[in-house]
Amino acid sequence: MIRLAGILLLLSMSVLTGCIAARDLKARVRAVREIRFLIEELRLMIRYEAPEVSEIARRLSEDDNFHELGFLRLLPGYAEASLSGGGTFREAWTRALSEERGYLSEEDVSLLERTGSILGSCDCEGQLSKLSVCSAEADRLCEEAREQYSAKGRLYRSLGAIAGALIAVIAV
């Protein structure tokens, strides 16, 4: 009886591991979509309002549309500390991003770092044109993340179930 319970536990853990791996891929898809939305939000802010970078940080941190981009909640505090201490907004952005990456890949983080380096670096038109390039990159990353989830999500769930069944057969 204990052996059967152990086998069922191993089977369940293996299936759960596959499901968690697939969930992480899906979370990355949501995060990359939010990056795309973030860039569009920045473009609109800069085009129609041209706020200071500290105001941008505050507004982004208060926006409820960015659940997967947790670094935005840290950004206003880092921006205030950095700007008052003679630092740059880019340093604050990078520091917040390094502390709260979430499910982002290296490519996603690189895109966000480039996006943060654009803010406040030149005139409005220059920022808008650079953000347009970032927007196209975000579209590409979003498509890649969706394809990766479609291909690997099912694979991870299946492999978890197969590995669990194999462990169960070996244990019997």
C-alpha positions in Angstrom: 0.0 0.0 0.0 2.8 2.4 0.9 4.6 1.4 -2.3 1.5 2.3 -4.4 1.2 5.6 -2.6 4.9 6.4 -3.4 4.4 5.5 -7.0 1.4 7.7 -7.3 3.3 10.5 -5.6 6.2 10.2 -8.0 3.8 10.1 -11.0 2.0 13.2 -9.7 5.2 15.1 -9.1 6.5 14.3 -12.6 3.3 15.4 -14.3 3.3 18.6 -12.1 6.9 19.4 -13.1 5.9 19.2 -16.8 2.9 21.5 -16.1 5.0 24.0 -14.2 7.5 24.2 -17.1 4.6 24.8 -19.5 3.2 27.4 -17.2 6.5 29.3 -17.2 6.4 29.4 -21.0 2.9 30.8 -21.0 3.9 33.4 -18.4 6.7 34.5 -20.7 4.2 35.0 -23.5 2.2 37.2 -21.3 5.3 39.1 -20.2 6.4 39.8 -23.8 2.9 41.0 -24.7 3.2 43.4 -21.7 6.6 44.6 -23.0 4.9 45.4 -26.3 2.1 47.2 -24.6 4.7 49.0 -22.4 6.5 50.3 -25.4 3.3 51.5 -27.0 2.3 53.2 -23.7 5.7 55.0 -23.6 5.3 56.1 -27.2 1.9 57.6 -26.5 3.2 59.3 -23.3 6.1 60.8 -25.1 4.2 61.9 -28.2 1.3 63.6 -26.5 2.6 64.6 -23.1 6.4 64.5 -23.0 6.6 63.9 -19.3 9.8 63.8 -17.2 11.3 60.3 -16.7 10.4 60.4 -13.0 6.7 61.0 -14.0 6.9 58.1 -16.5 8.3 55.8 -13.8 5.5 56.8 -11.4 2.7 56.3 -13.9 4.1 53.0 -15.1 4.3 51.7 -11.5 0.7 52.6 -10.9 -0.6 51.0 -14.1 -2.4 47.7 -13.4 -1.8 46.3 -16.9 1.8 45.3 -16.1 1.4 42.3 -13.8 4.3 40.3 -15.3 6.7 43.3 -15.4 7.3 43.5 -11.6 10.4 45.7 -12.0 8.1 48.6 -12.8 6.9 48.7 -9.2 10.5 49.2 -8.0 11.3 51.8 -10.7 10.0 55.0 -9.0 12.0 54.5 -5.9 15.2 53.7 -7.8 14.6 56.6 -10.2 14.2 59.1 -7.4 17.3 57.9 -5.6 19.4 57.8 -8.7 18.3 61.2 -10.1 18.7 62.9 -6.7 22.1 61.3 -6.3 23.4 62.5 -9.6 22.8 59.2 -11.4 20.8 58.5 -14.6 17.3 57.1 -15.2 19.0 54.4 -17.2 20.8 53.2 -14.1 17.6 53.1 -12.1 15.8 51.2 -14.9 18.6 48.7 -15.2 18.8 48.2 -11.4 15.1 47.6 -11.1 15.1 45.2 -14.0 18.0 43.2 -12.6 16.2 42.8 -9.3 12.8 41.7 -10.7 13.1 39.8 -14.0 10.2 37.4 -13.6 9.8 35.0 -16.5 11.8 37.1 -19.0 14.5 35.6 -21.2 17.9 37.3 -21.8 16.6 38.7 -25.1 13.6 40.2 -23.4 15.7 41.8 -20.7 18.0 43.2 -23.4 15.1 44.8 -25.2 13.9 46.3 -21.9 17.3 47.6 -21.1 17.5 49.3 -24.6 14.0 50.7 -24.0 15.1 52.2 -20.6 18.2 53.7 -22.1 16.1 55.6 -24.7 13.9 57.4 -22.2 15.1 60.9 -21.5 18.2 60.4 -23.8 17.2 62.7 -26.6 14.4 64.9 -28.0 10.8 63.5 -28.3 11.1 62.6 -32.0 14.4 60.8 -31.4 12.8 58.8 -28.6 9.8 58.0 -30.7 11.8 56.7 -33.6 14.0 54.5 -31.3 10.9 53.2 -29.6 9.5 52.2 -33.0 12.5 50.0 -33.5 12.0 48.5 -30.0 8.3 47.9 -30.9 9.2 45.9 -33.9 11.6 43.9 -31.9 8.9 43.3 -29.3 6.6 42.0 -32.0 9.2 39.5 -33.1 9.8 38.4 -29.5 6.1 38.0 -28.9 5.7 35.8 -32.0 8.7 33.7 -30.9 7.4 33.3 -27.4 4.0 32.1 -28.8 5.6 29.6 -31.1 7.8 28.3 -28.3 4.8 27.9 -26.0 2.9 26.1 -28.7 5.8 23.8 -29.5 7.3 23.2 -26.1 4.3 23.6 -23.7 2.6 20.4 -24.9 6.0 18.7 -25.1 6.8 19.5 -21.4 3.4 18.3 -20.2 3.7 15.1 -22.2 7.2 14.4 -21.1 6.2 14.9 -17.5 3.5 12.3 -17.8 5.7 9.9 -19.7 8.5 10.3 -17.2 6.1 9.7 -14.4 4.7 6.6 -16.0 8.2 5.3 -16.7 9.2 5.8 -13.0 6.0 4.0 -12.0 6.7 1.0 -14.2 10.3 0.8 -13.0 9.2 1.1 -9.3 6.6 -1.8 -9.8 
